Amino acid sequence: MENGVTVNSPPVDIVGEQLSTGEIFGGSRRFHLSFIAVGGHDQPTEPDGTIGQACPGRLRFALGLGLALAAMPAMAHSEATEMGQALPSDSRRVQVVVKLVESQQYAPKVSLTGSLEPRFSTNIAFRISGKIEQRLVEVGDHITADQVLARLDPQEQQANLDSARAGLSSAQALLTQASATFDRQTELLKTGFTTRQTYDEAQQGLRTQQAAVESAKAAVGIAEEQLGYAELKAGVAGIITARNAETGQVVQAGQTVFTIAQDGPRDAVFDVFEALLTDPPSPNVQVLLQADPSVAVTGIVREISPTIDPLSGTVKLKIGLDSVPPQMSLGAIVVGIGTFRPRPAIVVPRSALFRWDGEPAVWLFDSKSRTVSPRVIKINRYAGEQLVLSEGVESGDSVVTAGIQFLRPGQVVRLGAEEQVP
């Protein structure tokens, strides 16, 4: 080969040892070498493929260098074998953070999302039938008790009132006549110029007309009241939440025109699953405004629906709020936080969780051997950054909470400075 010689030849003698073709033994390992000795001239070879004697020093140097390089890993292996397999130094071990687990009283919490609704909601309707002539309020308006919300066409009611008043005038005229007749018969009876029967008839006529006048007055009152019913008033202060009729529409007596949420106490309404009520939380519930959690009030469970919604499979739960901040308007989304009674439990940080054979698990630290081992667990509840366990870890166990991604079973680890476990 030009400018080089390929060493791949029959055996040659080097320093009294005969080497087989292209093989050098170093220590207990065999290394197959194929290299090129760089030279400035083509070197002659013998017919059997051996290197000629033109440059024996260069060949000896190349083969000696290869032998030295091959012997170095063998020597290192031999030294390691003689000294034994040493454990990795403490600085090279995986550093973990360990937490000593102890049984504690844990009060689980439940968080629900609902809405703020009025405790009392009223449907407003006309007491008489008629055609709506005016609608004076809109949805969302706050109204007072005596405010007029809508008016009916009052022609029919006005005509009835006029007729009642005319009847009252007629009755009053007849009463005047009957009163004069009775007075005259009284005077005649004293002088003996009339009979007792005529006197009694005059007295009866007077009393009849007096009753007729009272009846006419009542009719006028009824007609006036009917005319007043042409104006729709709520009778309570509140907020218009719904409108069910428009101007020009003919409505029947009792047909809902407006829905009003009365001023006063409010209810936070939640839809909860029935299983939550088998072991219900404390009746005192904290209610937060979802848009601004700093706005919070405390309420009491006021009502639990006795029936289950067939569509959602939930039960309606109402939390009574006697007073609410102005920020909590009707329909606002709120979050209710309830606390269950405390119970003993094993709680570990969520950072300790990983999967082992498809099951949730944690790494346990053995303080004697300084090793770690996986332990399959059962999770009772996810509580934010904590896990409440039902099985797998006992009080007094040491759980690895940081560095779990670098671990394997039986691995020797070192502890971080923050949490030392003896």
C-alpha positions in Angstrom: 0.0 0.0 0.0 1.4 3.5 -0.9 2.9 5.4 2.1 2.0 2.6 4.5 2.3 -1.0 5.4 -0.7 -3.1 6.5 0.1 -5.4 9.4 -1.9 -8.6 8.7 0.8 -11.2 8.1 2.0 -14.6 9.2 3.8 -14.7 12.6 6.8 -12.5 13.2 9.2 -12.6 16.1 9.2 -9.5 18.3 11.2 -9.5 21.5 11.4 -13.2 21.6 7.6 -13.8 21.6 5.8 -15.2 18.6 2.4 -13.6 17.9 -0.3 -15.1 15.8 -1.6 -13.3 12.7 -2.8 -9.7 13.8 -3.3 -10.8 17.5 -1.7 -9.4 20.7 -2.4 -10.7 24.2 -2.5 -8.2 27.0 -3.3 -9.4 30.5 -6.2 -11.7 30.1 -7.9 -10.0 27.2 -7.3 -10.6 23.5 -7.2 -7.6 21.2 -7.4 -7.8 17.4 -5.3 -5.1 15.9 -5.4 -3.9 12.4 -3.4 -0.8 11.9 -1.2 1.1 9.3 2.3 2.0 10.0 2.9 5.3 8.3 6.1 5.6 6.3 7.7 7.7 3.7 8.5 4.8 1.2 7.0 1.6 0.0 8.4 -1.3 2.1 9.4 -4.6 0.4 7.6 -7.8 1.4 8.5 -11.4 1.1 6.6 -13.7 -1.2 4.9 -15.3 1.9 3.5 -11.9 3.0 6.0 -11.0 5.7 7.5 -7.6 6.0 10.8 -7.1 4.5 13.9 -6.0 6.4 14.1 -2.6 4.8 12.7 -0.8 8.0 12.6 -3.2 11.0 12.9 -0.4 13.6 9.7 1.3 12.4 7.8 -1.9 12.4 9.0 -2.7 15.9 8.0 0.7 17.1 4.5 0.4 15.7 3.9 -3.0 17.1 5.2 -2.0 20.5 2.9 1.0 20.6 -0.1 -1.2 19.8 0.9 -3.7 22.5 1.1 -1.0 25.1 -2.3 0.5 24.3 -3.9 -3.0 24.4 -2.3 -3.8 27.8 -3.6 -0.6 29.6 -7.3 -1.6 30.0 -6.2 -5.1 31.0 -4.0 -3.7 33.7 -6.7 -1.5 35.0 -9.2 -4.4 35.0 -6.6 -6.5 36.9 -6.1 -3.9 39.6 -9.9 -3.5 40.0 -10.2 -7.2 40.3 -7.5 -7.4 43.0 -8.9 -4.5 45.0 -12.6 -5.7 44.8 -15.7 -3.9 43.6 -15.9 -0.6 45.6 -19.2 1.1 46.3 -19.7 4.5 44.6 -18.6 7.4 46.7 -21.2 9.3 48.7 -20.9 12.3 46.3 -21.8 10.1 43.3 -24.9 8.7 44.9 -28.4 10.0 43.9 -29.5 12.6 46.3 -33.1 12.4 47.5 -35.4 14.1 50.0 -37.2 11.8 52.5 -40.2 12.5 54.7 -41.0 10.6 57.8 -44.7 9.6 57.6 -46.8 9.7 60.7 -50.5 9.1 61.2 -52.4 12.4 61.7 -55.8 13.8 62.1 -56.9 14.8 58.7 -60.1 16.7 58.0 -60.8 16.3 54.2 -62.5 19.1 52.4 -65.0 19.1 49.5 -65.3 21.9 47.0 -68.5 22.5 45.0 -69.4 25.0 42.3 -72.9 26.6 42.3 -74.8 29.8 41.9 -76.3 32.5 44.1 -80.1 32.5 44.0 -82.8 34.4 45.9 -84.3 32.6 48.8 -87.8 33.9 47.9 -88.9 34.3 44.3 -92.3 35.7 43.3 -94.4 35.4 40.2 -96.3 38.6 39.5 -99.6 38.6 37.5 -102.7 40.7 36.9 -105.8 39.9 39.0 -108.0 40.6 36.0 -108.0 39.8 32.4 -107.3 42.4 29.8 -104.9 43.8 27.1 -101.5 45.1 28.3 -101.4 48.8 27.5 -98.0 49.7 29.0 -94.9 47.8 30.3 -92.8 50.1 32.5 -89.9 47.9 33.7 -87.2 45.7 32.2 -85.4 42.6 33.4 -82.7 43.5 35.9 -84.5 46.6 37.2 -84.8 47.0 40.9 -88.3 47.9 42.0 -90.1 49.0 45.1 -93.2 47.6 46.7 -95.6 50.2 45.3 -94.1 50.8 41.9 -96.3 50.3 38.9 -94.8 47.6 36.6 -97.5 47.5 33.8 -101.0 48.6 32.9 -104.0 47.1 31.2 -106.5 48.9 29.0 -108.9 50.2 31.7 -112.0 50.9 29.5 -114.0 48.0 30.8 -113.1 48.6 34.4 -113.8 52.3 34.1 -117.3 51.6 32.6 -118.1 49.2 35.5 -117.1 52.0 37.9 -119.2 54.5 36.3 -122.2 52.1 36.4 -121.6 51.4 40.0 -121.5 55.1 40.8 -124.7 55.7 38.9 -126.4 52.9 40.9 -125.2 54.6 44.1 -126.7 57.9 43.1 -130.0 56.2 42.4 -130.0 54.4 45.7 -129.2 57.6 47.5 -132.2 59.4 45.8 -134.6 56.7 46.8 -133.2 56.8 50.3 -133.9 60.5 50.5 -137.5 59.9 49.4 -138.0 57.0 51.8 -136.6 59.1 54.6 -139.1 61.9 53.9 -142.0 59.5 53.8 -141.0 58.0 57.1 -140.7 61.4 58.8 -144.2 62.4 57.5 -145.8 59.2 58.7 -144.2 59.7 62.1 -145.8 63.1 62.5 -149.2 61.8 61.3 -149.1 58.9 63.7 -148.6 61.3 66.6 -151.8 63.3 65.7 -153.7 60.1 64.8 -154.2 60.9 61.1 -152.5 57.8 59.8 -152.7 54.1 60.6 -150.0 52.0 62.3 -149.7 49.9 59.2 -148.9 52.8 57.0 -146.3 53.9 59.4 -144.7 50.5 59.5 -144.6 50.4 55.7 -142.8 53.7 55.6 -140.3 52.5 58.2 -139.6 49.4 56.1 -139.2 51.3 52.9 -136.6 53.5 54.7 -134.6 50.6 55.9 -134.7 49.0 52.5 -133.3 52.1 50.8 -130.6 52.4 53.4 -129.4 48.9 52.6 -129.6 49.7 48.9 -127.3 52.6 49.4 -124.8 50.5 51.3 -124.9 47.9 48.5 -124.4 50.6 45.9 -121.4 51.9 47.8 -119.9 48.4 48.0 -120.4 48.1 44.2 -118.6 51.3 43.7 -115.7 50.1 45.9 -115.5 46.9 44.0 -115.5 48.7 40.7 -112.8 51.1 41.9 -110.7 48.1 43.1 -111.1 46.4 39.7 -109.9 49.6 38.0 -106.9 49.6 40.3 -106.1 46.0 39.3 -105.5 47.4 35.8 -102.1 48.6 37.3 -99.7 45.8 38.1 -97.7 46.3 41.3 -95.3 43.8 43.0 -96.1 44.5 46.6 -92.5 43.6 47.5 -89.1 45.1 46.8 -86.8 43.1 44.6 -85.2 42.6 41.2 -87.0 41.7 38.0 -85.5 38.3 36.9 -87.9 37.3 34.1 -90.6 38.9 31.8 -93.3 36.7 30.3 -95.6 39.2 28.5 -95.3 42.2 26.1 -97.3 45.3 25.4 -100.4 44.6 23.4 -100.7 41.0 24.6 -104.0 39.9 26.1 -103.5 38.1 29.4 -105.7 36.1 31.7 -106.1 36.7 35.4 -103.3 34.9 37.2 -101.0 34.6 34.1 -97.4 35.3 35.1 -96.1 38.6 33.7 -92.9 39.1 35.7 -90.8 37.1 38.1 -89.2 39.0 41.0 -86.3 38.0 43.3 -87.2 39.5 46.6 -84.6 41.5 48.5 -83.2 39.9 51.6 -81.4 36.6 52.3 -79.9 34.6 49.5 -79.2 30.9 48.9 -76.0 29.4 47.4 -77.4 26.4 45.4 -75.3 23.4 44.5 -76.0 20.1 42.8 -74.2 17.3 44.7 -74.0 13.6 44.2 -76.0 11.5 46.7 -72.9 9.7 47.9 -71.6 12.9 49.4 -74.6 13.0 51.7 -74.0 9.6 53.2 -71.3 11.1 55.4 -72.0 14.8 55.0 -69.6 17.6 55.9 -70.0 20.1 58.7 -73.2 22.2 58.3 -71.1 25.4 58.3 -70.0 26.0 54.7 -67.7 28.7 53.4 -68.9 30.4 50.2 -66.5 32.2 48.0 -67.1 34.3 44.9 -65.4 32.5 42.0 -64.4 35.7 40.3 -62.9 37.1 43.5 -62.1 34.5 46.2 -61.4 37.3 48.7 -65.1 37.9 48.8 -66.4 35.2 51.2 -69.2 34.6 53.6 -70.2 31.7 55.8 -73.6 29.9 55.5 -75.5 27.0 56.9 -77.0 24.1 55.1 -80.7 25.1 54.9 -82.3 22.6 52.6 -81.5 19.3 51.0 -83.8 18.1 48.3 -85.6 14.8 49.1 -85.5 13.8 45.5 -82.8 13.1 42.9 -82.7 14.8 39.6 -83.4 12.0 37.1 -81.3 13.6 34.4 -78.1 14.5 36.3 -78.4 12.1 39.2 -77.7 14.9 41.7 -79.4 16.3 44.7 -80.0 20.0 45.1 -78.4 21.5 48.2 -79.1 25.0 49.5 -76.8 27.0 51.7 -78.6 29.8 53.5 -76.8 33.2 53.5 -78.5 35.8 55.7 -76.5 38.7 54.2 -74.1 38.9 51.2 -71.6 41.5 50.1 -72.6 43.7 47.2 -70.2 41.9 44.9 -72.3 38.7 45.2 -75.0 39.6 42.8 -77.8 37.3 41.8 -76.7 34.5 39.5 -73.0 34.9 40.5 -70.9 31.7 40.3 -69.8 30.8 43.8 -67.6 28.0 45.3 -68.7 26.2 48.5 -66.0 24.6 50.7 -67.2 22.1 53.3 -65.0 20.3 55.9 -65.6 16.7 57.0 -65.1 15.6 60.5 -61.3 14.8 61.3 -60.2 11.2 61.0 -56.8 9.4 61.3 -55.0 9.1 58.0 -51.6 8.7 56.3 -50.8 11.8 54.2 -47.8 12.1 51.8 -46.8 14.8 49.4 -48.1 14.4 45.8 -44.5 14.6 44.5 -43.8 11.2 46.0 -46.2 9.5 43.6 -45.1 7.4 40.6 -46.3 4.2 38.8 -44.9 0.7 39.4 -46.2 -2.2 37.4 -49.1 0.0 36.3 -50.1 0.7 39.9 -49.6 3.9 42.0 -46.6 3.6 44.2 -44.0 5.5 46.4 -40.3 4.9 47.2 -39.6 3.8 50.7 -36.2 4.6 52.3 -34.4 2.1 54.6 -32.4 4.1 57.1 -30.2 1.0 57.9 -29.1 0.0 54.4 -29.5 3.5 53.0 -31.4 1.9 50.0 -34.8 2.5 48.5 -37.6 0.1 47.4 -40.9 0.6 45.7 -44.2 0.2 47.5 -47.6 0.0 45.8 -50.3 2.1 47.5 -54.0 2.8 47.4 -55.1 6.4 47.3 -58.2 7.4 49.2 -58.3 11.1 48.2 -56.4 13.7 46.2 -56.1 16.8 48.4 -54.4 19.4 46.4 -50.6 18.8 46.8 -51.2 15.9 49.2 -52.3 12.3 48.9 -54.5 10.7 51.5 -53.6 6.9 51.5 -55.7 4.0 52.6 -53.1 1.2 52.1 -49.4 0.7 51.4 -47.6 3.0 53.9 -47.6 2.8 57.6 -46.8 5.3 60.3 -43.0 5.5 60.8 -42.1 4.7 57.1 -39.8 7.1 55.3 -41.1 8.1 51.9 -38.9 9.7 49.1 -40.5 13.0 48.1 -37.9 14.3 45.6 -35.5 12.7 43.2 -37.7 9.7 42.5 -37.1 9.8 38.7 -33.5 8.6 39.2 -34.2 5.6 41.5 -34.2 1.8 41.0 -35.0 -0.9 43.6 -32.1 -1.5 46.1 -30.3 1.6 45.0 -28.0 3.2 47.7 -28.9 6.9 48.0 -27.8 9.9 50.0 -30.2 12.3 51.8 -30.5 16.0 51.1 -29.6 18.4 53.8 -33.1 19.6 54.4 -34.7 16.4 55.7 -32.4 13.9 57.4 -33.9 10.6 58.6 -31.7 8.6 61.0 
